[in-house]
Amino acid sequence: MIQRTREQFIHLFEKEPLIVVSPGRINLIGEHTDYNDGFVLPAAIDKKIVYAIALNNTQQCNAHAVFTQETVSFHLNDVKPTPGWINYLMGVVYQLQERGLPVQGFDCVVAGDIPVGAGMSSSAAVEGGLVAGLNHLFGYGLTRMEMALIGQQAEHTFPGVQCGIMDQFANLHGKKDQVIRLDCRSLEYEYFPFNFPGYKVVLCNSMVHHSLASSEYNVRRRQCEEGVKAIQVKHPAVQSLRDANMFMLEEVKEQLPAKVYDRCNYVIAEIQRVQDATVLLKQGNLSEFGQLMYDTHEGLSKLYEVSCPELDFLVSLSREREEVAGARVMGGGFGGCTINLVKTEKVDDFVAYIKSRYQDQYGKAPEVYVTTIEDGVTVKENVRENA
Ligand code: GLA
C-alpha cells in the first residue's frame, strides 16, 4: 500500500512525498471510560491509513483519497467545518492554526484499509497521520501526546464528536506487540506485553453503522456528567466518575433518571475492570481476563445501551465457542466490531462459524479481521522502490 500511495502521489503531483503510516486501534477493555477520567487498554494494529504528503509552496491544500478517487482542495484562509472526509483534515489544520503554528499549503494522497464506522478509529488515524506529517514537514517539534491532543480537539470542533483521548493516544503511542494502559486523567501510561501466547485478537464486523452513533455518544457523555453533578452535592471532591464509587451512586439513585443511574453504574464498574484486567494480563490469566470482557459487553449492552442486536448476536456466538476466551463490542458502539480473543489454531474454524451463522441470521456477510499489534504513527522519509 505504501508504494502504491507513493506512486499515485508522484503521478498526480510530480515530486517525492514523505510517507506517514497511521494505524487504527483495538481496545482490550475500558470502553467509555476515557472521557470519565478512567483507564483504557488499547493498542495500535495492522490496519492503517497511509499518507503521501509534501509541501506545495502555495496557500492551497489538495488531498486525493484513493478510496473515492476524488481530489478535494481547500484554502488556508477558509478552514471551516465542511461535509465529507476533508472535514478531518481541516479540523487538524484549524487546530494547528489556533495554536499559532505556521501552516503552508500541501498536497497529499490518502489510502487505507481501516473500515470506516467499524470502531477501529479510522478518523483518529486520519487526524494523527496528518498532524504527524505536518509536524515533520514544518518541524514543529510536537510531542506525541501533544499531537494526540490536537487530533482530539480536531474531532471535537469539526466532526463534533466529544470523544475522549483513547483513539488519538493509541494511534500515536502504539508499540509492536504491546498494549498500553493509559490513565486518562494524568495521561500517564505503561506498556504491557500482550501476554496471551497462542491467542489472536479477532475483530468481527457487524457491518452495521448507525447514523445516531455520534449524537448518542455525546448524549452518553452528558449523562455521565449529570451523574457526577448529583454526587458532587454530598461529595464535592468528586470531579468525574473516576472519583466515584457505587455507594456514592446509590446515595443519589432516587434523584437520578434511571438511565443516568445505569450509565454511571456501568462506568464505575468498567473503570475498576480495567484495573483488574491489567493485573490478569500481567499474570497471563486469560480465562478471567476473558470473563471481564464478557462482563463489559453485558454492561455496554444493558446499562450503557451502545450495543445492537447484531453485536449481541456476534457475542452470543463467541460464547458458544470453546476457542474464544472473551468477546465484547469494541469502541463507541452502535454497530462496528466485536473484539474476540481466539485460540490461534482454531481461528479458521471460528471465522467460518461466525460467517455462516451471521449470514444465516442477517443475510449479510460479516467481515472478520485477524489483527496484529503494531507501532503507532510512523513517518518514513525517502521511501523508494523496494523500500
Ligand atoms: C470512541 C471514542 C473514544 C472512546 C470510545 C469508547 O472510540 O473516540 O474516545 O470514548 O469511543 O470507549
Residues whose N, C-alpha, C, O or C-beta is under 5 A from the ligand:
A	BS01	GLA	G30 E31 H32 T33 D34 C163 G164 I165 M166 D167 G331 G332
